[in-house]
């Protein structure tokens, strides 16, 4: 257990006495946390799981108010599926891992292992049971381990800090995200369980309305002094991360914010970054987003395929209004693809006609204006012209799109003059070398194209240096999969942080993961079945064009709270109407 003692700071002189008090509580709470058995910790996780579902409607109501959504809009489904739903599934999966550790086995006991290019070992993260196979038919996720980690090593090391629960790691700060409402509580649980740290969670000011709900949901950990919730602006965050009682910082946000925290701002910050001389005197992990690509491999597509995949990519950009760290920002296509023009026209229509919503995230309008200034010929789409499509430029003109994470509804289409496997290789080189960030990448390809590429397709996956790769799915599915890993490709440094350092979620508590590869069906049911794809999934509920997403999201959250065969018919009925 950490030997840190509360800082002797007077409430009359401290600029933020509430921070001092919270950290003093956590210093004491760490002792309680260290004394808890794995069974006790499971009990706390199970209570948070139940409270998450119990207060899910209040959670969603708060998110709807934050984002200015019409409460009757199908888009409310996003708030169910990216808010209480992943916290409910995450707590259940973490509890299951602790149960195995408590029984003297590995969280990977009974796991399905496989192999990937380069002699890598893989672990199946989805599907894990019959309910996964039914509710996410045709979807899968595999965690690729870093080269050299074999099955026996993975099983031995799984469990991370919970392999020795009495050895706690001090106080961790979590700087919560302002966009997806489950990020902050999920990151808090990962600090608690994977790293065995008690946690001071500071909410992003955008999400302050969630404070009452998260206080109720996290109460089991708050009551024993293992978690404290804080609010406030940048001044509170700065004071918090530099506090003597804090041992570690985890943040979700932009690389610019990361650098300001680690190195400072202005000329002195730039000098420190260049010299790799951090101002922050403690370790930091991070998830920072970046410019996420979608590579479209040329093939023979029907009109229905083109329409569906155009909606798919529009969703990758417009989900949550475009304010996602892993929102697709650039679509890479082959100029030799005979259906290229038809596809780009369908993509433009999908962006133009997707449901309207408020630009709730601070600075969005300015970032859209910046994109238009950089690309004067860009198309302004949507009823209010708030969406931007950049296309038909010379290759060198796209540079700002590849290096600036707009965090707004801005999408570009980049043409490469190649076809077939040669296109795939050049696309991989482009996204690896010229795009900032390594959080996630999407690949869209007809099953026949993947089959024809054979081993070359596997080599394509291996070559992509991204933390999550989604094939005929959105990388957001990886975020929603509790047992998958979520984070940048490993290897970044403090002064070249790209999409961050470390992973979160990872409810199997896997040591040394490299990436997660998600796969989904190219077509929705029933066209998938007619084309011999093994999937009965209709249009996914996270599509921005799904008409019953709100109902399906609410039903899925209830199911995550208490999985039951009797709950399935209502979910299927809602999903099929979407």
C-alpha positions in Angstrom: 0.0 0.0 0.0 1.2 3.5 -0.7 2.7 5.3 2.3 1.6 8.7 1.2 0.1 10.8 4.0 -2.3 13.7 3.6 -0.7 17.0 2.7 -0.7 19.5 5.5 -2.7 22.2 3.7 -4.9 24.6 5.5 -8.4 25.1 4.2 -8.0 28.8 4.7 -5.0 29.0 2.4 -5.6 26.3 -0.1 -7.0 27.5 -3.4 -9.1 24.3 -3.7 -9.9 22.9 -0.3 -12.4 20.5 -1.8 -9.6 18.9 -3.7 -7.5 18.6 -0.5 -10.3 17.1 1.4 -11.1 14.6 -1.4 -7.5 13.4 -1.6 -7.2 13.2 2.2 -10.3 10.9 2.1 -8.7 8.8 -0.6 -5.5 8.4 1.3 -7.5 6.9 4.1 -9.7 5.0 1.8 -6.7 3.3 0.2 -6.2 1.5 3.4 -9.7 0.2 3.4 -9.4 -0.8 -0.3 -6.2 -2.7 0.4 -7.9 -4.8 3.1 -10.8 -5.9 0.8 -10.8 -9.4 -0.5 -11.5 -10.2 -4.1 -15.0 -11.4 -3.0 -15.6 -8.0 -1.3 -14.5 -6.2 -4.5 -16.8 -8.3 -6.6 -19.6 -7.4 -4.3 -18.9 -3.7 -4.8 -18.8 -4.2 -8.6 -22.1 -6.1 -8.6 -23.7 -3.3 -6.6 -22.5 -0.7 -9.1 -23.8 -2.9 -11.9 -27.3 -3.0 -10.3 -27.2 0.8 -9.6 -26.2 1.5 -13.1 -29.4 -0.1 -14.5 -31.5 1.2 -11.7 -30.5 4.8 -12.5 -30.1 4.3 -16.3 -33.1 6.4 -17.2 -31.9 9.4 -15.1 -28.5 9.0 -16.7 -29.9 9.1 -20.2 -32.1 12.1 -19.3 -29.1 14.0 -18.1 -27.2 13.1 -21.3 -30.1 14.2 -23.4 -30.2 17.6 -21.7 -26.4 18.0 -22.1 -26.5 17.3 -25.8 -29.7 19.2 -26.6 -31.4 16.1 -28.1 -35.2 15.8 -28.6 -36.2 13.3 -25.9 -38.4 11.6 -28.5 -35.6 11.3 -31.1 -34.2 7.8 -32.0 -30.8 9.4 -31.5 -31.5 9.0 -27.7 -30.5 5.4 -28.3 -26.9 6.6 -28.6 -27.1 7.7 -24.9 -28.4 4.4 -23.7 -25.8 2.4 -25.7 -22.8 4.6 -24.9 -23.8 5.5 -21.4 -25.3 3.0 -18.9 -25.1 0.0 -21.2 -21.3 -0.3 -21.4 -20.9 0.4 -17.7 -23.4 -2.4 -16.9 -21.6 -4.9 -19.2 -18.2 -3.7 -18.0 -18.9 -4.2 -14.3 -20.3 -7.7 -15.0 -17.3 -8.7 -17.0 -14.8 -7.3 -14.4 -16.7 -9.2 -11.7 -16.4 -12.4 -13.7 -12.7 -11.9 -13.9 -12.3 -11.3 -10.2 -14.4 -14.5 -9.6 -11.9 -16.5 -11.5 -8.9 -14.9 -9.7 -10.7 -15.6 -6.4 -11.1 -19.2 -7.3 -7.4 -19.4 -8.0 -7.5 -19.5 -11.8 -6.8 -17.0 -14.5 -9.4 -14.6 -16.0 -8.3 -16.3 -19.3 -9.2 -19.8 -18.0 -11.5 -21.2 -20.6 -10.7 -18.4 -23.1 -10.5 -19.2 -26.8 -7.0 -18.6 -28.1 -5.9 -18.3 -31.7 -3.1 -17.0 -33.9 -2.5 -13.9 -36.0 0.2 -12.9 -38.5 3.7 -12.4 -37.1 3.3 -15.4 -34.7 1.0 -13.4 -32.5 -1.4 -15.0 -30.0 -5.0 -13.9 -29.9 -7.7 -14.0 -27.3 -11.4 -14.1 -28.2 -13.3 -11.2 -26.6 -16.5 -11.5 -28.5 -18.7 -13.6 -28.7 -18.3 -15.3 -25.3 -21.7 -16.8 -24.8 -24.9 -17.7 -26.6 -26.4 -14.3 -25.9 -23.5 -12.6 -27.6 -24.0 -14.8 -30.6 -27.7 -13.9 -30.8 -27.6 -10.2 -30.0 -24.5 -9.4 -32.0 -24.8 -12.1 -34.7 -21.9 -12.0 -37.1 -19.8 -9.7 -34.9 -16.6 -10.8 -33.3 -13.6 -9.2 -31.5 -10.2 -10.7 -30.9 -7.4 -9.1 -28.8 -4.0 -9.6 -30.4 -1.2 -9.9 -27.9 2.1 -8.2 -28.4 4.7 -10.3 -30.2 6.3 -12.9 -28.0 3.4 -13.3 -25.6 2.2 -16.9 -25.8 -0.9 -18.5 -24.4 0.8 -19.7 -21.2 2.2 -16.3 -20.5 -1.1 -14.6 -21.2 -2.9 -16.9 -18.8 -0.3 -16.5 -16.1 -0.2 -12.7 -16.2 -3.9 -12.0 -16.7 -5.4 -10.3 -13.7 -2.9 -7.4 -13.6 -2.8 -5.7 -10.2 -5.7 -7.9 -8.8 -3.2 -10.8 -8.7 -2.0 -9.1 -5.5 -5.0 -7.0 -4.3 -3.4 -5.9 -1.0 -0.6 -4.2 -2.9 -2.3 -0.9 -3.8 -0.8 1.7 -6.0 -1.8 5.0 -4.4 -4.2 7.7 -5.7 -5.0 8.0 -9.3 -6.6 11.0 -11.0 -9.1 10.4 -13.8 -9.8 13.5 -15.9 -13.1 12.6 -17.4 -14.1 13.1 -21.0 -16.9 15.5 -22.1 -18.4 13.6 -25.0 -19.3 9.9 -24.3 -20.8 9.7 -20.8 -19.5 6.2 -19.9 -15.9 7.1 -20.4 -15.3 8.6 -17.0 -16.9 5.9 -14.9 -15.3 3.1 -17.0 -11.9 4.7 -16.7 -12.4 5.0 -12.9 -13.2 1.3 -12.7 -10.1 0.5 -14.7 -7.9 2.5 -12.4 -9.5 0.7 -9.4 -9.3 -2.8 -10.7 -6.5 -3.1 -13.3 -4.1 -0.8 -11.5 -5.4 -1.1 -7.9 -5.5 2.6 -7.3 -8.2 4.6 -5.5 -9.5 7.4 -7.7 -10.3 11.1 -7.8 -12.6 11.5 -10.8 -12.8 15.0 -12.1 -15.7 15.4 -14.5 -15.4 17.5 -17.6 -17.4 20.6 -17.2 -19.6 19.6 -20.2 -20.9 16.6 -18.2 -21.4 18.3 -14.8 -25.2 17.4 -15.1 -24.1 13.8 -14.6 -22.7 14.4 -11.1 -25.9 13.4 -9.2 -26.4 10.2 -11.3 -22.7 9.1 -11.1 -22.7 9.8 -7.4 -25.6 7.4 -6.9 -24.1 4.8 -9.3 -20.6 4.8 -7.8 -21.8 5.1 -4.2 -20.5 1.6 -3.2 -16.9 2.8 -4.0 -17.6 6.3 -2.7 -18.8 5.0 0.6 -15.6 3.2 1.4 -13.4 6.1 0.4 -12.1 4.5 -2.8 -13.6 7.1 -5.2 -14.2 10.8 -4.9 -16.0 12.9 -7.6 -14.9 16.5 -8.3 -16.1 19.2 -10.7 -14.5 22.4 -11.8 -12.5 24.0 -14.6 -8.9 23.8 -15.8 -7.7 25.4 -12.6 -9.1 22.6 -10.5 -7.7 20.0 -12.9 -4.2 21.6 -12.8 -4.2 21.8 -9.0 -5.4 18.2 -8.8 -2.9 16.5 -11.1 0.1 18.3 -9.5 -1.0 17.6 -5.9 1.5 15.8 -3.7 -0.9 13.1 -2.8 -1.5 12.1 -6.4 0.5 9.2 -7.8 -0.9 8.8 -11.3 -3.0 10.6 -13.9 -5.2 9.2 -16.6 -6.9 11.5 -19.1 -9.2 11.3 -22.1 -9.1 14.3 -24.5 -6.9 15.8 -27.1 -3.1 15.6 -27.6 -3.0 19.4 -27.1 -4.6 19.1 -23.6 -2.2 16.2 -22.8 0.8 18.3 -23.7 -0.4 21.2 -21.7 -0.8 19.0 -18.6 2.6 17.2 -19.1 4.8 20.0 -20.4 2.9 23.2 -19.7 1.9 25.9 -22.3 3.4 28.6 -24.3 7.1 28.9 -25.2 8.2 27.1 -22.0 5.8 24.2 -22.7 7.2 23.9 -26.3 10.7 24.0 -25.0 10.0 21.3 -22.5 8.3 19.1 -25.0 11.2 19.4 -27.4 13.6 18.4 -24.7 11.2 15.7 -23.3 11.4 17.5 -19.9 8.0 17.0 -18.3 6.6 19.5 -15.9 4.3 16.8 -14.5 6.3 14.8 -12.0 4.2 11.6 -12.1 3.2 9.0 -14.6 0.3 9.6 -17.0 -1.8 7.3 -19.3 -4.2 8.6 -21.9 -6.7 8.1 -24.7 -6.4 11.0 -27.1 -8.2 10.2 -30.3 -6.7 11.4 -33.6 -7.7 11.3 -37.3 -9.5 8.0 -37.8 -9.5 6.6 -41.4 -11.9 4.3 -43.1 -10.4 2.3 -46.0 -12.9 1.1 -48.6 -11.5 -1.8 -50.7 -12.9 -1.9 -54.2 -15.2 -4.7 -55.2 -18.5 -5.7 -56.8 -21.3 -4.0 -54.7 -25.0 -3.9 -55.3 -27.0 -0.7 -55.0 -28.2 -1.9 -51.6 -24.6 -2.5 -50.5 -23.6 1.0 -51.5 -26.5 2.6 -49.7 -25.9 0.6 -46.5 -22.2 1.2 -46.4 -22.7 4.9 -47.1 -25.0 5.0 -44.0 -22.4 3.0 -42.1 -19.6 5.5 -42.8 -21.9 8.4 -42.2 -22.6 6.9 -38.8 -18.9 6.5 -38.2 -18.6 10.3 -38.6 -22.0 11.6 -37.2 -22.6 9.4 -34.2 -22.7 11.7 -31.1 -22.7 14.6 -33.5 -19.2 13.8 -34.7 -17.7 14.3 -31.2 -16.0 11.0 -30.8 -12.3 10.3 -30.5 -12.7 7.5 -33.0 -15.1 9.2 -35.4 -14.1 8.6 -39.0 -12.6 11.7 -40.6 -11.1 10.5 -43.9 -12.4 7.8 -46.3 -9.7 6.3 -48.5 -11.0 5.0 -51.8 -9.6 3.8 -55.1 -10.0 6.2 -58.0 -9.9 3.1 -60.2 -13.0 1.5 -58.5 -15.7 1.6 -61.1 -18.3 2.2 -58.5 -16.3 5.0 -56.8 -18.6 7.9 -58.0 -21.8 6.1 -57.1 -20.4 5.4 -53.7 -19.3 9.0 -53.0 -22.6 10.3 -54.2 -24.4 7.9 -51.8 -22.1 9.0 -49.0 -22.8 12.6 -49.7 -26.6 11.9 -49.5 -26.2 10.0 -46.3 -24.4 12.8 -44.7 -26.9 15.3 -46.0 -30.0 13.6 -44.9 -29.0 12.1 -41.6 -31.0 13.4 -38.6 -30.2 16.9 -37.5 -28.9 17.7 -34.0 -27.4 20.5 -32.0 -23.7 21.2 -32.2 -23.4 20.8 -28.4 -19.7 20.4 -28.0 -17.7 23.6 -27.2 -15.8 25.0 -30.2 -17.6 22.8 -32.8 -18.7 25.7 -35.0 -15.2 27.2 -35.0 -13.6 23.9 -36.0 -16.2 23.5 -38.9 -15.3 27.0 -40.0 -11.6 26.1 -39.9 -12.2 23.2 -42.1 -14.1 25.3 -44.6 -11.4 27.8 -44.6 -8.8 25.1 -45.3 -11.0 23.6 -48.1 -13.0 26.3 -49.8 -14.6 23.9 -52.3 -15.9 21.6 -49.6 -19.7 20.8 -49.7 -21.8 22.2 -46.8 -24.4 19.6 -46.0 -27.4 19.1 -43.7 -30.3 21.5 -43.2 -28.1 24.1 -41.6 -24.9 23.4 -43.5 -23.2 22.3 -40.4 -21.7 19.2 -42.0 -18.7 19.3 -44.3 -17.6 16.9 -47.0 -14.2 17.4 -48.6 -13.6 15.6 -51.9 -12.1 15.7 -55.4 -8.9 17.4 -54.4 -5.3 16.8 -55.5 -3.6 14.3 -53.1 -1.3 16.9 -51.6 -4.2 19.3 -50.7 -5.6 17.0 -48.0 -2.8 17.6 -45.5 -4.8 19.6 -43.0 -7.5 16.9 -42.9 -4.9 14.2 -42.0 -3.2 16.2 -39.3 -6.1 18.0 -37.6 -8.6 16.2 -35.5 -11.7 18.4 -36.2 -13.9 16.8 -33.5 -16.9 18.0 -35.5 -18.9 16.7 -38.5 -16.1 17.0 -41.1 -15.4 14.2 -43.5 -13.0 13.9 -46.4 -12.7 11.4 -49.3 -9.2 10.7 -50.5 -8.6 9.0 -53.8 -5.6 6.8 -54.5 -4.7 5.8 -58.1 -4.4 2.1 -57.5 -6.6 -1.0 -57.6 -6.8 -4.4 -55.9 -4.1 -5.5 -53.4 -1.9 -2.7 -54.6 -4.5 -0.2 -53.4 -4.7 -1.9 -50.0 -0.9 -1.6 -49.6 -0.8 2.0 -50.6 -3.8 2.9 -48.4 -2.0 1.2 -45.4 1.1 3.2 -46.1 -0.9 6.4 -46.2 -2.8 6.0 -43.0 0.3 4.7 -41.1 2.6 7.5 -42.3 0.4 10.6 -42.8 -2.5 10.4 -40.4 -2.1 11.7 -36.9 -3.2 9.2 -34.2 -3.4 5.5 -33.9 -6.7 4.9 -31.9 -8.9 3.2 -34.5 -9.3 2.4 -38.2 -12.2 0.9 -40.2 -12.0 -1.3 -43.3 -15.0 -1.8 -45.5 -14.8 -4.7 -48.0 -17.1 -7.2 -49.6 -16.6 -10.8 -48.3 -15.6 -11.9 -51.8 -12.9 -9.2 -51.9 -11.5 -10.4 -48.6 -11.6 -14.0 -49.8 -9.8 -13.1 -53.0 -7.1 -11.3 -51.1 -6.5 -14.3 -48.8 -3.2 -13.9 -46.9 -2.7 -10.4 -48.3 -5.7 -9.3 -46.3 -4.2 -10.7 -43.1 -1.0 -8.9 -43.9 -3.0 -5.7 -44.3 -4.4 -6.1 -40.8 -0.9 -6.8 -39.4 0.5 -3.7 -41.1 -2.0 -1.2 -39.7 -0.6 0.4 -36.5 -3.9 1.1 -34.8 -5.2 0.1 -31.4 -8.6 -1.1 -32.8 -9.2 -2.3 -36.3 -12.8 -2.8 -37.4 -13.5 -4.9 -40.5 -17.1 -4.2 -41.9 -17.9 -2.7 -38.5 -17.2 0.5 -36.7 -14.4 0.7 -34.2 -17.0 2.0 -31.7 -18.1 -1.7 -31.4 -14.7 -2.3 -29.9 -15.4 0.5 -27.3 -18.7 -1.2 -26.5 -17.1 -4.6 -26.0 -16.2 -4.8 -22.3 -13.7 -7.6 -22.8 -11.9 -5.9 -25.7 -9.0 -3.4 -25.2 -9.4 0.2 -26.0 -6.5 2.6 -26.6 -3.8 3.6 -28.9 -1.3 1.3 -30.7 1.5 0.7 -28.2 4.8 2.5 -28.4 4.0 6.2 -28.1 6.1 8.5 -25.9 5.2 11.5 -23.8 6.6 14.0 -26.3 5.1 12.2 -29.3 1.9 10.9 -27.7 -0.3 10.6 -30.8 -3.5 8.8 -29.5 -2.1 8.1 -26.0 -0.4 5.6 -23.8 -2.0 2.5 -22.3 -5.4 0.8 -22.6 -8.7 0.8 -20.7 -11.8 -1.5 -20.6 -10.0 -4.8 -21.0 -12.2 -6.6 -18.5 -10.3 -9.8 -19.0 -7.4 -7.9 -17.4 -5.0 -9.0 -20.2 -1.3 -8.0 -19.9 0.6 -6.7 -22.9 -2.2 -6.4 -25.5 -1.3 -4.9 -28.8 -4.6 -4.3 -30.6 -8.2 -5.4 -30.9 -9.6 -6.6 -34.3 -13.4 -6.3 -34.6 -15.3 -7.9 -37.5 -18.9 -7.5 -38.6 -21.2 -8.5 -41.4 -21.0 -6.6 -44.7 -24.7 -6.7 -45.2 -27.7 -6.6 -42.7 -30.2 -9.4 -42.5 -31.9 -10.7 -44.5 -29.5 -9.8 -47.3 -26.6 -11.2 -45.3 -28.3 -14.6 -45.2 -29.2 -14.5 -48.9 -25.5 -13.8 -49.7 -24.4 -16.7 -47.4 -23.0 -14.5 -44.6 -23.4 -16.1 -41.2 -25.3 -13.3 -39.6 -28.9 -12.5 -38.7 -28.2 -8.9 -37.5 -30.4 -6.2 -39.0 -29.3 -2.6 -39.3 -27.2 -2.0 -36.1 -28.9 0.2 -33.5 -25.9 2.5 -33.4 -26.6 3.7 -37.0 -27.7 7.3 -37.0 -30.5 6.2 -39.4 -31.9 3.5 -37.1 -35.6 4.4 -36.4 -35.9 2.4 -33.2 -32.5 3.0 -31.7 -33.9 4.6 -28.5 -36.1 1.6 -27.7 -33.5 -1.0 -28.6 -30.9 0.8 -26.5 -33.2 0.9 -23.5 -34.0 -2.8 -23.9 -30.3 -3.7 -24.3 -29.5 -1.9 -21.1 -32.2 -3.7 -19.2 -30.8 -7.0 -20.6 -27.3 -6.1 -19.5 -28.7 -5.7 -16.0 -30.4 -9.1 -16.0 -29.7 -11.3 -19.0 -32.7 -13.5 -19.7 -34.1 -15.5 -22.6 -37.5 -13.8 -21.9 -36.0 -10.4 -22.7 -34.8 -11.4 -26.2 -38.1 -11.2 -28.1 -38.7 -7.6 -27.3 -35.1 -6.7 -28.3 -35.4 -8.6 -31.6 -38.7 -7.0 -32.4 -37.4 -3.5 -31.8 -34.2 -4.2 -33.7 -36.0 -5.5 -36.8 -38.1 -2.4 -37.0 -35.0 -0.2 -37.0 
